[in-house]
Amino acid sequence: MLDQQKIDMYIITNQKYFPEEKIVYLKEKLRTMDDEKFSLISTIEMKDPTTLLLVSIFLGTLGIDRFMIGDTGMGILKLLTGGCCGILAIVDWFTISKKAKNVNFNRVMSLV
C-alpha cells in the first residue's frame, strides 16, 4: 500500500496528462498498489496533450498527431487523404487533447 503523500504528489505532477473525470478512479487504483508497481508506473512516458494539439494544428493533415498517440489506421487515412480534405484535421484540433489524456490513462490502467 502506498502512502497518501506519494499518491497526491504523483497526481499533482501528472494531472494534466489524465482526464479530469478519471483522476478519482486513478487515485483509488494507486492506493491499492505496492511500491514496485508504482515505480513502474512512474517510468511511463506520457503523451503531452498540449504538444499533441500543436502537432495537430501544424501537421494534422499529415496524420502525425494520430501516429503519436498510436492510432496508426487513422494516421494513414489522414496522410493519404490530406486529413480527409482538412475536415478530420479540424475535428482533431478539438479532440486530440482528450484522446491523448485517455491514451495516458489507459496505459497506466493496463499496468495496475
C-alpha positions as CSV (number, residue, x, y, z in Angstrom):
1,M,0.0,0.0,0.0
2,L,1.2,3.5,-0.9
3,D,1.1,6.3,1.5
4,Q,-1.3,9.2,0.7
5,Q,1.5,11.8,0.2
6,K,3.1,9.8,-2.5
7,I,-0.2,9.4,-4.4
8,D,-1.0,13.0,-4.0
9,M,2.4,14.0,-5.4
10,Y,2.0,11.7,-8.4
11,I,-1.5,13.1,-9.1
12,I,-0.3,16.8,-8.7
13,T,2.6,16.4,-11.1
14,N,0.8,14.3,-13.7
15,Q,-2.8,15.6,-13.6
16,K,-2.6,17.4,-16.9
17,Y,-1.9,14.0,-18.6
18,F,-5.2,12.4,-17.4
19,P,-8.9,13.2,-18.0
20,E,-10.3,15.1,-15.0
21,E,-13.2,12.8,-14.5
22,K,-11.0,9.8,-14.1
23,I,-8.5,11.2,-11.6
24,V,-10.6,9.9,-8.6
25,Y,-10.6,6.4,-10.1
26,L,-6.8,6.7,-10.7
27,K,-6.3,7.7,-7.0
28,E,-8.2,4.6,-5.8
29,K,-6.1,2.3,-8.0
30,L,-2.9,3.9,-6.9
31,R,-3.9,3.4,-3.2
32,T,-4.1,-0.3,-3.6
33,M,-0.8,-1.0,-5.4
34,D,2.7,-1.7,-4.0
35,D,5.9,0.4,-4.3
36,E,7.2,-1.9,-7.1
37,K,4.3,-1.3,-9.4
38,F,4.2,2.4,-8.5
39,S,7.8,2.8,-9.6
40,L,7.0,1.0,-12.8
41,I,4.1,3.4,-13.4
42,S,6.3,6.4,-12.7
43,T,8.5,5.4,-15.6
44,I,5.7,5.5,-18.2
45,E,6.2,8.1,-20.9
46,M,3.1,10.3,-21.0
47,K,1.8,12.0,-24.2
48,D,1.5,15.7,-23.6
49,P,-1.9,16.9,-24.7
50,T,-0.6,20.5,-25.4
51,T,2.2,19.2,-27.6
52,L,-0.2,16.9,-29.5
53,L,-2.6,19.9,-30.0
54,L,0.3,21.9,-31.5
55,V,1.3,19.0,-33.7
56,S,-2.3,18.6,-34.8
57,I,-2.6,22.2,-35.7
58,F,0.5,22.3,-37.8
59,L,0.9,18.8,-39.1
60,G,-2.6,17.3,-38.6
61,T,-3.3,16.9,-42.3
62,L,-0.3,14.5,-42.5
63,G,-1.8,12.4,-39.6
64,I,1.3,12.8,-37.4
65,D,-0.8,13.6,-34.4
66,R,-2.6,10.2,-34.7
67,F,0.6,8.3,-35.2
68,M,1.9,9.9,-32.0
69,I,-1.0,8.5,-29.9
70,G,-0.7,5.1,-31.6
71,D,-3.8,5.4,-33.8
72,T,-2.0,4.2,-36.9
73,G,-5.1,3.5,-39.0
74,M,-6.4,7.0,-38.7
75,G,-2.9,8.4,-39.2
76,I,-2.6,6.6,-42.5
77,L,-6.1,7.7,-43.6
78,K,-5.3,11.3,-42.8
79,L,-1.9,11.0,-44.5
80,L,-3.4,9.6,-47.7
81,T,-6.4,12.0,-47.9
82,G,-4.8,15.2,-46.6
83,G,-6.8,14.9,-43.4
84,C,-9.9,14.0,-45.4
85,C,-9.6,17.3,-47.2
86,G,-8.9,19.1,-43.9
87,I,-12.1,18.1,-42.2
88,L,-10.6,15.4,-40.0
89,A,-7.7,17.7,-39.2
90,I,-10.0,20.4,-37.9
91,V,-12.0,17.9,-35.9
92,D,-8.8,16.7,-34.3
93,W,-7.9,20.2,-33.2
94,F,-10.9,19.9,-30.8
95,T,-10.5,16.3,-29.8
96,I,-6.8,15.3,-29.8
97,S,-6.1,16.6,-26.3
98,K,-8.8,14.4,-24.8
99,K,-7.6,11.4,-26.9
100,A,-4.1,11.9,-25.6
101,K,-5.3,12.0,-22.0
102,N,-7.3,8.8,-22.5
103,V,-4.3,7.1,-24.0
104,N,-2.2,8.0,-21.0
105,F,-5.0,6.8,-18.6
106,N,-5.4,3.5,-20.4
107,R,-1.6,3.0,-20.4
108,V,-1.4,3.5,-16.6
109,M,-4.5,1.3,-16.1
110,S,-3.0,-1.6,-18.1
111,L,-0.2,-1.8,-15.6
112,V,-2.3,-1.5,-12.4
